[in-house]
Amino acid sequence: MHELESVAFSVLETVAADPVGYAVEWKRRTGRPVVGSFPMNFPSEIVHATGALPVIVQESRTPITEGRSLLPEFYCSYTRSVADQAAVGELDVFDAFVLADHCVQLLGAADVIRWAKPEKPMHFAQFISSMDDPWSGAQVRDKVASLRVEVEEIVGVTVTPEALRASIRAFNVNRHLLRRFYELRKTGRLRVSARQLQVLVKSSMVMEITEHTELLESILSGLELPSEPPDSLVRLHLSGHFCAPPRPELLDLIEECGVLVVNDDLYHGTRYISTDVPEDGDPFDALATWYLDRNVSAPCGTRVQRNVDWDSYLVDSLDDSGADGVITLMAKFCEPLMLYYPELRKVLDARDIPVLLIETEHEGLAAESIRTRVETFVERIRRQKLKVPTLA
C-alpha cells in the first residue's frame, strides 16, 4: 500500500511523529503563541481565529518516568503520558492549555499541568454531556462564550466574527479533504494503510491548518487510483480509542493478518473529522451547533442523547462500508469505553457480527499474542462467510 508515498506525506509523517517539535519550529518561525488543547471536543477554530496555533496535546511515545508517581497507575496511558510530559518539560512550548471535556482522568492530568506549570493559564470550559435536553443548546452557547473570553485573555487578541468565520472555513476544507481519503478507502479504490490514515489525521491536529490543507491537496492530486478494489482480504472496522492514537505497530500487525481496514470510529480517524461547523449565521453559535451535531455524526459512549446511540451507529456504519467484523481497541483503564463495551458487544452479538476486543497500553505490545488472536478472528470470519445455510 504505497499510494500516499510522496514528499508531502513525508512532511506529515514527520509532524505526526514529533508534534512538539513542529510546535517549537512554528513558534520560532512566526513568533506567535501555541495553545494546547485536549480530546475530544475542543473547537480549535476559536484559538486559530486569534492567530495562535491550536495543538491537540498528543500521547508521547517516550516511556513514562516522572509522571508515574503523579497520577494513579489505574489512569489511562494518555493522561499518565500528559502528566509525564508536563513533569519532564516536554510541554514547555505551550503558552496555555484549554479543555472542554470532563473525563475524570483527563482532569487529573490537567491538575498535574497546573502543579508543574503554575505560570501557564489553564481554562476548563465544561461542555455538557446531555445533548438533547431543552436547555442543552443554551448551556453550550454559554460555554463557548466563556471560552471566547478566556482565549482572548490568553492570547491578547479579540476574536472577531470575521476571523472566526475564516477559521471555520479553513477547518471545514481540511476535514472535507481528510474525509475524501476515508471515502476512497471505503470503496477500495485507495489502498491506504490504517497507519497512513492515522498520520493524516494526527498531523491535522498539530499543524497550522492551511499548511496542512496544502499538503493534503498535493497528495490527492498525485494519487493514481486502481479501478478495482481488492477482494482477498477480510474487511474490518476499527472502533474505540477515544483520545490517543493506537500504536502504529498495532495497526500494521492487524493488517498483516489478512485484514483490510475499511472504516473506523477512532478519535484519530473518522470521529475527529466527522462534523463540519456551520458557515452561516453567528459563528459562535455555530461552534455550539458543531458540538451538539458531533454526537449525531459519530455518537460517543460518553454522551447521552435519546435518539442517538453508538451501537446503532456502528451497525449502520458496517452496513455502509461492507465490513465483516469489528476490532475494538480499548486503552487500558479507559472507563467510558469499559462501561459502554458490554452494551456494544451485546448488540453486535445479537446481529451475529464478529467482534474482537484488544486492550492497549502505553508501553509494550504483546505482538505475538495479539497476532494469534487476530489471525484466529480473521479465520473465524472467513469460515462464517463460507457457511452454507441449512434447509429448514
C-alpha positions as CSV (number, residue, x, y, z in Angstrom):
1,M,0.0,0.0,0.0
2,H,2.1,2.9,-1.2
3,E,-0.3,5.2,-2.9
4,L,0.4,8.0,-0.4
5,E,4.1,7.9,-0.6
6,S,5.3,11.5,-1.6
7,V,7.3,14.4,-0.2
8,A,4.1,15.9,1.2
9,F,3.2,12.7,3.1
10,S,6.8,12.5,4.5
11,V,6.3,16.0,5.9
12,L,3.0,15.0,7.6
13,E,4.7,11.8,8.9
14,T,7.4,13.8,10.5
15,V,5.0,16.1,12.2
16,A,2.8,13.2,13.4
17,A,5.9,11.6,14.9
18,D,7.1,14.8,16.7
19,P,4.2,17.2,17.3
20,V,6.1,19.2,19.9
21,G,9.0,19.6,17.5
22,Y,6.6,21.1,14.9
23,A,5.1,23.4,17.5
24,V,8.6,24.6,18.6
25,E,9.6,25.3,14.9
26,W,6.2,27.0,14.2
27,K,6.6,29.3,17.2
28,R,10.2,30.2,16.2
29,R,9.1,30.9,12.7
30,T,6.0,33.0,13.5
31,G,6.7,34.4,16.9
32,R,3.0,33.7,17.9
33,P,1.7,31.7,20.8
34,V,0.9,28.0,20.9
35,V,-2.2,26.8,22.8
36,G,-2.6,23.2,23.8
37,S,-6.0,21.5,24.0
38,F,-7.1,18.0,24.9
39,P,-9.5,15.4,23.4
40,M,-12.3,15.1,22.4
41,N,-14.4,18.1,21.6
42,F,-12.4,21.3,21.9
43,P,-13.2,23.7,19.0
44,S,-9.8,24.6,17.7
45,E,-11.2,27.2,15.4
46,I,-11.7,29.7,18.2
47,V,-7.9,29.5,19.1
48,H,-7.0,29.7,15.4
49,A,-9.0,32.8,15.0
50,T,-6.7,34.7,17.3
51,G,-3.6,33.9,15.2
52,A,-2.3,31.4,17.7
53,L,-1.6,27.7,16.9
54,P,-4.1,25.3,18.3
55,V,-2.4,21.9,19.0
56,I,-4.2,18.9,20.5
57,V,-1.7,17.5,23.0
58,Q,-0.7,14.0,21.9
59,E,0.4,11.0,23.9
60,S,4.2,10.8,23.8
61,R,6.0,7.6,22.7
62,T,8.6,8.1,25.4
63,P,8.4,5.8,28.5
64,I,6.6,7.3,31.5
65,T,9.0,8.2,34.2
66,E,8.4,11.2,36.4
67,G,4.7,11.1,35.7
68,R,4.3,7.6,37.1
69,S,4.1,9.0,40.6
70,L,1.8,11.9,39.8
71,L,-1.3,10.0,38.8
72,P,-2.6,6.6,39.9
73,E,-1.5,3.6,38.0
74,F,-5.1,2.9,37.1
75,Y,-5.4,6.1,35.0
76,C,-5.2,5.6,31.2
77,S,-2.0,5.8,29.3
78,Y,-2.9,9.1,27.6
79,T,-3.4,11.0,30.9
80,R,-0.3,9.5,32.5
81,S,1.7,10.4,29.5
82,V,0.4,14.0,29.6
83,A,1.3,14.2,33.3
84,D,4.8,12.9,32.5
85,Q,5.3,15.3,29.7
86,A,4.4,18.2,32.0
87,A,6.7,17.0,34.7
88,V,9.8,16.5,32.4
89,G,9.3,19.8,30.5
90,E,8.1,18.4,27.1
91,L,5.1,20.7,27.2
92,D,7.1,23.9,27.8
93,V,6.4,25.2,24.2
94,F,2.7,25.7,25.1
95,D,1.7,29.1,26.3
96,A,-1.6,28.0,27.7
97,F,-4.0,25.0,27.9
98,V,-7.7,24.7,27.3
99,L,-10.1,21.8,27.5
100,A,-13.8,21.1,27.1
101,D,-14.4,17.5,28.2
102,H,-14.7,16.4,31.8
103,C,-13.2,12.9,31.9
104,V,-12.1,12.4,35.5
105,Q,-8.7,11.1,34.4
106,L,-8.2,14.0,32.0
107,L,-8.9,16.5,34.7
108,G,-6.3,14.7,36.8
109,A,-3.7,15.3,34.1
110,A,-4.8,18.9,33.8
111,D,-4.2,19.3,37.6
112,V,-0.7,17.9,37.2
113,I,0.0,20.5,34.5
114,R,-1.3,23.2,36.9
115,W,1.1,21.9,39.5
116,A,4.1,21.5,37.2
117,K,3.5,24.7,35.2
118,P,1.7,27.1,37.5
119,E,2.6,30.1,35.3
120,K,0.6,28.6,32.3
121,P,-3.0,29.6,32.0
122,M,-5.4,26.7,32.1
123,H,-9.1,27.1,31.2
124,F,-11.7,24.4,31.6
125,A,-14.9,25.0,29.5
126,Q,-17.0,22.1,30.7
127,F,-19.2,21.2,27.8
128,I,-22.3,19.2,28.9
129,S,-22.8,15.6,28.1
130,S,-26.6,15.6,28.0
131,M,-27.1,16.5,24.4
132,D,-30.9,16.9,23.7
133,D,-32.4,18.5,26.8
134,P,-34.3,21.7,26.3
135,W,-31.5,23.6,27.9
136,S,-28.6,21.9,26.2
137,G,-28.1,24.4,23.3
138,A,-28.2,27.4,25.7
139,Q,-25.7,25.7,28.0
140,V,-23.2,25.0,25.3
141,R,-23.5,28.5,23.8
142,D,-22.7,29.9,27.3
143,K,-19.7,27.7,27.5
144,V,-18.5,28.8,24.1
145,A,-19.0,32.5,25.2
146,S,-16.8,31.9,28.3
147,L,-14.3,30.1,26.2
148,R,-14.1,33.1,23.9
149,V,-13.3,35.4,26.8
150,E,-10.6,33.1,28.2
151,V,-8.9,32.6,24.8
152,E,-8.9,36.3,24.1
153,E,-7.3,36.9,27.5
154,I,-4.7,34.2,27.0
155,V,-3.6,35.3,23.5
156,G,-4.4,39.0,23.9
157,V,-6.4,39.2,20.7
158,T,-10.1,39.8,20.2
159,V,-11.9,37.0,18.3
160,T,-13.9,38.8,15.7
161,P,-16.8,37.1,13.9
162,E,-15.0,37.6,10.6
163,A,-11.8,36.0,11.8
164,L,-13.7,33.1,13.3
165,R,-15.7,32.6,10.1
166,A,-12.4,32.4,8.2
167,S,-11.0,29.8,10.6
168,I,-14.2,27.8,10.4
169,R,-14.0,27.7,6.6
170,A,-10.3,26.6,6.8
171,F,-11.0,23.7,9.2
172,N,-14.1,22.6,7.2
173,V,-12.0,22.5,4.0
174,N,-9.4,20.4,5.8
175,R,-12.0,18.0,7.2
176,H,-13.5,17.6,3.8
177,L,-10.2,16.6,2.3
178,L,-9.5,14.2,5.0
179,R,-12.9,12.6,4.6
180,R,-12.1,12.2,0.9
181,F,-9.3,9.8,1.8
182,Y,-11.7,7.8,4.0
183,E,-14.3,7.7,1.2
184,L,-11.7,6.4,-1.2
185,R,-10.6,3.8,1.3
186,K,-14.1,2.6,1.9
187,T,-14.7,2.0,-1.8
188,G,-11.4,0.1,-2.0
189,R,-10.1,2.4,-4.7
190,L,-7.4,3.8,-2.4
191,R,-5.2,1.1,-0.8
192,V,-4.1,3.1,2.2
193,S,-3.0,1.6,5.4
194,A,-4.5,2.4,8.8
195,R,-1.1,3.7,9.9
196,Q,-1.0,6.2,7.0
197,L,-4.6,7.5,7.6
198,Q,-3.6,8.0,11.3
199,V,-0.7,10.1,10.1
200,L,-3.1,12.3,8.0
201,V,-5.5,12.9,10.9
202,K,-2.9,13.2,13.7
203,S,-0.9,15.8,11.8
204,S,-4.0,17.8,11.2
205,M,-4.4,18.1,15.0
206,V,-1.0,19.7,15.2
207,M,-0.2,21.8,12.2
208,E,-1.3,25.2,11.0
209,I,-4.4,24.1,9.2
210,T,-3.9,25.9,5.9
211,E,-0.4,24.5,5.7
212,H,-1.8,21.0,6.3
213,T,-4.5,21.5,3.7
214,E,-1.9,22.4,1.1
215,L,-0.1,19.2,1.7
216,L,-3.3,17.1,1.6
217,E,-4.2,18.7,-1.8
218,S,-0.7,17.9,-3.1
219,I,-1.1,14.2,-2.0
220,L,-4.6,13.9,-3.5
221,S,-3.6,15.4,-6.8
222,G,-0.8,12.8,-7.2
223,L,-2.9,9.8,-6.5
224,E,-3.3,7.1,-9.1
225,L,-6.3,5.1,-8.1
226,P,-6.8,1.4,-9.1
227,S,-10.1,0.6,-10.8
228,E,-11.0,-2.5,-8.8
229,P,-10.9,-3.0,-5.0
230,P,-9.0,-6.0,-3.6
231,D,-11.3,-8.9,-2.7
232,S,-8.9,-11.3,-0.9
233,L,-8.8,-9.5,2.4
234,V,-11.3,-9.6,5.3
235,R,-12.9,-6.1,5.7
236,L,-12.9,-4.8,9.2
237,H,-14.0,-1.7,11.2
238,L,-11.7,-0.4,14.0
239,S,-13.6,1.0,16.9
240,G,-12.7,2.7,20.2
241,H,-9.6,4.7,21.3
242,F,-11.4,8.0,22.2
243,C,-8.3,10.1,22.9
244,A,-4.9,8.7,21.9
245,P,-4.0,7.0,18.6
246,P,-3.4,3.3,18.7
247,R,0.2,2.4,18.2
248,P,1.1,2.3,14.5
249,E,2.8,-1.1,15.1
250,L,-0.5,-2.5,16.3
251,L,-2.3,-1.2,13.1
252,D,0.4,-2.8,11.0
253,L,0.1,-6.1,12.9
254,I,-3.7,-6.2,12.4
255,E,-3.4,-5.6,8.6
256,E,-0.6,-8.2,8.3
257,C,-3.2,-10.8,9.4
258,G,-5.1,-10.6,6.1
259,V,-7.2,-7.6,7.1
260,L,-8.3,-4.6,5.1
261,V,-9.5,-1.8,7.4
262,V,-12.3,-0.1,5.6
263,N,-13.6,2.2,8.3
264,D,-13.2,3.3,11.9
265,D,-14.7,5.4,14.6
266,L,-11.4,6.2,16.3
267,Y,-10.6,9.7,17.6
268,H,-7.5,9.8,15.3
269,G,-9.8,8.9,12.5
270,T,-13.4,9.3,11.4
271,R,-14.6,10.6,14.8
272,Y,-12.3,13.6,14.7
273,I,-13.3,14.7,11.1
274,S,-16.9,13.7,11.2
275,T,-18.6,17.1,11.6
276,D,-18.2,20.4,10.0
277,V,-19.1,23.7,11.7
278,P,-22.0,25.6,10.0
279,E,-20.7,28.5,7.9
280,D,-23.9,30.6,8.0
281,G,-25.3,32.6,10.9
282,D,-23.4,33.6,14.1
283,P,-20.1,31.8,14.1
284,F,-20.0,31.5,17.9
285,D,-23.4,29.8,17.8
286,A,-22.1,27.7,15.0
287,L,-19.4,26.2,17.3
288,A,-22.1,25.2,19.8
289,T,-24.1,23.6,17.0
290,W,-21.0,21.7,15.9
291,Y,-20.5,20.3,19.3
292,L,-24.1,19.1,19.5
293,D,-24.0,17.7,15.9
294,R,-20.9,15.7,16.6
295,N,-22.7,13.2,18.7
296,V,-25.1,12.7,15.8
297,S,-22.4,12.3,13.2
298,A,-20.3,10.0,15.3
299,P,-22.0,9.0,18.6
300,C,-19.8,8.6,21.7
301,G,-20.3,6.4,24.7
302,T,-19.6,9.5,26.9
303,R,-22.7,11.4,25.7
304,V,-26.4,10.9,26.4
305,Q,-29.0,11.5,23.7
306,R,-32.4,9.9,23.4
307,N,-32.5,9.4,19.7
308,V,-28.8,8.5,19.2
309,D,-26.6,5.6,20.3
310,W,-23.2,4.4,19.4
311,D,-24.2,0.7,18.9
312,S,-26.9,1.6,16.3
313,Y,-24.4,3.9,14.6
314,L,-21.8,1.2,14.4
315,V,-24.2,-1.4,12.9
316,D,-25.3,1.2,10.3
317,S,-21.6,2.0,9.6
318,L,-20.8,-1.7,9.0
319,D,-23.7,-1.9,6.5
320,D,-22.4,1.1,4.7
321,S,-18.7,0.0,4.5
322,G,-19.4,-3.7,4.0
323,A,-17.1,-4.5,6.9
324,D,-17.2,-8.2,8.0
325,G,-16.5,-7.5,11.7
326,V,-15.2,-5.1,14.4
327,I,-12.0,-4.9,16.3
328,T,-12.4,-2.8,19.4
329,L,-9.3,-1.1,20.6
330,M,-9.6,-0.2,24.3
331,A,-6.9,1.8,26.0
332,K,-6.3,0.2,29.4
333,F,-8.4,1.9,32.2
334,C,-10.5,3.9,29.7
335,E,-13.6,4.0,31.9
336,P,-16.1,5.3,29.4
337,L,-15.2,2.6,26.9
338,M,-15.0,-0.1,29.6
339,L,-18.5,0.8,30.8
340,Y,-20.1,1.0,27.3
341,Y,-18.4,-2.0,25.8
342,P,-20.8,-4.7,27.2
343,E,-23.7,-2.9,25.6
344,L,-21.8,-2.6,22.3
345,R,-20.9,-6.3,22.5
346,K,-24.5,-7.4,23.2
347,V,-25.8,-5.6,20.2
348,L,-23.1,-6.9,17.8
349,D,-23.6,-10.5,19.2
350,A,-27.3,-10.2,18.6
351,R,-26.7,-9.4,15.0
352,D,-24.1,-12.2,14.6
353,I,-21.4,-9.5,13.9
354,P,-17.9,-10.8,14.8
355,V,-16.1,-8.6,17.3
356,L,-12.7,-8.8,18.9
357,L,-11.5,-6.7,21.9
358,I,-7.8,-5.7,22.1
359,E,-6.7,-3.8,25.2
360,T,-3.8,-1.5,24.6
361,E,-1.1,0.0,26.9
362,H,1.4,2.9,26.7
363,E,4.5,0.7,26.9
364,G,4.9,-2.7,25.4
365,L,2.9,-4.6,22.8
366,A,2.2,-8.3,23.2
367,A,2.7,-8.6,19.5
368,E,2.6,-12.4,19.0
369,S,-0.3,-12.9,21.4
370,I,-2.3,-10.3,19.6
371,R,-1.3,-11.6,16.2
372,T,-2.6,-15.1,17.2
373,R,-5.9,-13.6,18.4
374,V,-6.3,-11.5,15.2
375,E,-5.5,-14.4,12.9
376,T,-8.0,-16.6,14.7
377,F,-10.6,-13.9,14.5
378,V,-9.9,-13.4,10.7
379,E,-10.2,-17.2,10.2
380,R,-13.5,-17.3,12.1
381,I,-14.9,-14.6,9.8
382,R,-13.7,-16.4,6.7
383,R,-15.4,-19.6,7.9
384,Q,-18.6,-17.7,8.7
385,K,-18.7,-16.2,5.2
386,L,-18.3,-19.7,3.7
387,K,-21.0,-21.2,5.8
388,V,-23.7,-22.8,3.7
389,P,-27.2,-22.2,5.1
390,T,-29.1,-25.3,6.1
391,L,-32.6,-26.0,4.9
392,A,-35.3,-25.7,7.5
